[in-house]
Amino acid sequence: MASHPESLDHMLAAWNESDPGRVRSHLELALAPDVVFIDPTAETFGIDEFEANVHDAHRKLPGASYERMSGVATAIIVCIATGGGSAVWARR
């Protein structure tokens, strides 16, 4: 059994995807349509704004790589990836 939900793999795949056309398909497998994302650099409401945020990060940080680093970080991501209704993901 995996130590994390498959949706987490899709979330990380979206952030690491080099093909802009494939980002959305990963996000649709990871997030609720009405996802809420809040961190020190962005607030997004809904999957469309979240996708735009991912593309913006790709433009600002070309070649950046994202990965799971600890159980704590995974727990934060799991809350957004598996929660029902609106969810908040606070990156640390």
URBEL-V676106 format. One record per residue. N is the residue number from 1. RES is the residue in one letter. SS is DSSP state (2 for helix, 1 for strand, 0 for the rest). OMEGA is omega in radians with two decimals (* if undefined). BURIAL is I if it has 16 or more other ideal C-beta (glycine too) atoms within 10 Angstrom, else O. Layout:
[[N | RES | SS | OMEGA | BURIAL] [N | RES | SS | OMEGA | BURIAL]]
This chain:
[[1 | M | 0 | -3.14 | O] [2 | A | 0 | 3.13 | O] [3 | S | 0 | 3.13 | O] [4 | H | 0 | -3.13 | I] [5 | P | 0 | 3.12 | O] [6 | E | 2 | 3.13 | O] [7 | S | 2 | 3.09 | I] [8 | L | 2 | 3.09 | I] [9 | D | 2 | 3.13 | I] [10 | H | 2 | 3.09 | I] [11 | M | 2 | 3.14 | I] [12 | L | 2 | 3.11 | I] [13 | A | 2 | 3.11 | I] [14 | A | 2 | -3.13 | I] [15 | W | 2 | -3.12 | I] [16 | N | 2 | -3.06 | O] [17 | E | 0 | 3.13 | I] [18 | S | 0 | 3.11 | O] [19 | D | 0 | -3.09 | O] [20 | P | 2 | -3.13 | O] [21 | G | 2 | -3.11 | O] [22 | R | 2 | -3.12 | O] [23 | V | 2 | -3.07 | I] [24 | R | 2 | -3.11 | I] [25 | S | 2 | 3.07 | O] [26 | H | 2 | -3.12 | I] [27 | L | 2 | 3.14 | I] [28 | E | 2 | 3.08 | O] [29 | L | 2 | -3.06 | O] [30 | A | 2 | -2.94 | I] [31 | L | 0 | 2.97 | I] [32 | A | 0 | -3.14 | I] [33 | P | 0 | -3.10 | O] [34 | D | 0 | -3.14 | O] [35 | V | 0 | 3.02 | I] [36 | V | 1 | -3.12 | I] [37 | F | 1 | -3.13 | I] [38 | I | 1 | 2.99 | O] [39 | D | 1 | -3.08 | O] [40 | P | 0 | -3.08 | O] [41 | T | 0 | -3.06 | O] [42 | A | 1 | 2.93 | O] [43 | E | 1 | 3.11 | O] [44 | T | 1 | -3.12 | I] [45 | F | 1 | -3.12 | O] [46 | G | 0 | -3.05 | I] [47 | I | 2 | 3.12 | I] [48 | D | 2 | 3.12 | O] [49 | E | 2 | 3.12 | O] [50 | F | 2 | 3.11 | I] [51 | E | 2 | 3.10 | I] [52 | A | 2 | 3.10 | O] [53 | N | 2 | 3.11 | I] [54 | V | 2 | 3.14 | I] [55 | H | 2 | 3.10 | O] [56 | D | 2 | 3.10 | O] [57 | A | 2 | 3.11 | O] [58 | H | 2 | 3.11 | I] [59 | R | 2 | -3.08 | O] [60 | K | 2 | -3.07 | O] [61 | L | 0 | -3.10 | O] [62 | P | 0 | 3.12 | O] [63 | G | 0 | 3.12 | O] [64 | A | 0 | -3.13 | O] [65 | S | 0 | -3.10 | O] [66 | Y | 0 | -3.14 | O] [67 | E | 0 | 3.04 | O] [68 | R | 0 | -3.11 | O] [69 | M | 0 | -3.09 | O] [70 | S | 0 | 3.06 | O] [71 | G | 2 | 3.14 | O] [72 | V | 2 | 3.13 | O] [73 | A | 2 | 3.12 | O] [74 | T | 2 | -3.14 | I] [75 | A | 2 | 3.12 | O] [76 | I | 2 | -3.13 | I] [77 | I | 2 | 3.14 | I] [78 | V | 2 | 3.14 | I] [79 | C | 2 | -3.14 | O] [80 | I | 2 | -3.01 | I] [81 | A | 2 | -3.05 | I] [82 | T | 2 | -3.09 | O] [83 | G | 0 | 3.05 | O] [84 | G | 0 | 3.14 | O] [85 | G | 0 | -3.13 | O] [86 | S | 0 | 3.13 | O] [87 | A | 0 | 3.11 | I] [88 | V | 1 | 3.08 | O] [89 | W | 1 | 3.12 | I] [90 | A | 0 | 3.11 | O] [91 | R | 0 | 3.12 | O] [92 | R | 0 | * | O]]
